[in-house]
Amino acid sequence: MSKPLARSGHVSIEELEAYRVFAAYIVSEFGEQYIGVLDRIEQELEKARREDPLARARRVLQEASGQAQMCEGNRLKAISSSQ
């Protein structure tokens, strides 16, 4: 079983996202031998997102907002094209 990413304290989703970008940079600059680091950070990020109810709620609202904007945009297109 693998150890938690952070040895002391909580690592926020925002921190994990920043680490993910940094790990992607390391892989792209120094080679595929570092892909395990990126994989691990992505696993921890997925776990954190599943376990953080506030982040889950925000994601749901963001998705709903995007869908609502898309629907609103389609409604406006339909109205303007019918005139």
C-alpha positions in Angstrom: 0.0 0.0 0.0 1.3 3.4 -0.9 1.9 6.2 1.6 0.0 9.5 1.5 1.5 12.1 -0.7 1.9 14.5 2.2 3.6 13.2 5.3 2.3 15.9 7.6 -1.0 17.7 7.2 -3.5 18.1 4.5 -2.6 18.9 0.9 -5.3 21.0 -0.8 -6.8 20.3 -4.2 -5.2 23.5 -5.4 -1.8 22.4 -4.2 -2.2 19.0 -5.9 -3.3 20.8 -9.1 -0.1 22.9 -9.0 2.0 19.8 -8.3 0.4 18.1 -11.2 1.4 20.9 -13.6 5.0 20.8 -12.2 5.1 17.0 -12.6 4.0 17.3 -16.2 6.7 19.8 -16.8 9.3 17.5 -15.2 8.1 14.6 -17.5 8.2 16.8 -20.6 11.6 18.2 -19.9 13.4 15.3 -18.3 11.8 12.2 -19.7 9.2 9.5 -19.3 11.1 7.9 -16.4 9.3 10.5 -14.2 5.8 9.6 -15.4 5.2 7.7 -12.1 5.3 11.0 -10.2 2.6 12.5 -12.5 0.6 9.3 -12.1 0.8 9.4 -8.4 -0.2 13.0 -8.1 -3.1 12.4 -10.4 -4.3 9.5 -8.2 -4.0 11.7 -5.1 -5.9 14.5 -6.9 -8.7 12.2 -7.9 -8.9 10.8 -4.3 -9.0 14.3 -2.9 -11.8 15.4 -5.3 -13.9 12.3 -4.3 -13.4 13.0 -0.6 -13.9 16.8 -0.5 -17.6 17.4 -0.4 -17.2 21.2 -1.0 -15.1 20.6 -4.1 -17.7 18.1 -5.4 -20.5 20.6 -4.8 -18.6 23.3 -6.6 -17.9 21.0 -9.6 -21.6 20.1 -9.8 -22.5 23.8 -9.8 -19.9 24.7 -12.3 -21.1 21.9 -14.7 -24.7 23.0 -14.2 -23.7 26.6 -14.9 -22.0 25.6 -18.1 -25.0 23.6 -19.2 -27.3 26.5 -18.3 -25.2 28.9 -20.3 -25.2 26.6 -23.3 -29.0 26.2 -23.1 -29.4 29.9 -22.8 -27.1 30.5 -25.8 -29.1 28.0 -27.9 -32.3 29.7 -26.9 -31.0 33.1 -28.0 -29.8 31.6 -31.3 -33.2 30.1 -31.9 -34.9 33.4 -31.1 -32.6 35.5 -33.3 -32.8 33.1 -36.3 -36.6 33.0 -36.2 -36.9 36.7 -36.5 
